[in-house]
């Protein structure tokens, strides 16, 4: 069986109550949590592997993340809250 290395962007959000939520934008619904950044990274890898395994079991296409661009947009707060 041929294996291919796949790379996915993971966004880590520090939570106010502690820990980190990890979201994989290319895999809708692929979200996990870790008490530390290190644990969140480990959990994200496991979540991605399980997500891809489920897609394979259901004969669905595996999303390949291609051109991804990173950036930030700054806005000035005008009493939005």
Long-range contacts (C-beta under 8 A, 24 or more apart in sequence): 6-52, 6-62, 6-64, 6-65, 7-65, 8-48, 8-65, 9-65, 9-68, 10-41, 10-44, 10-48, 12-37, 12-40, 12-41, 22-47, 24-48, 24-51, 26-63, 26-65, 27-51, 27-63
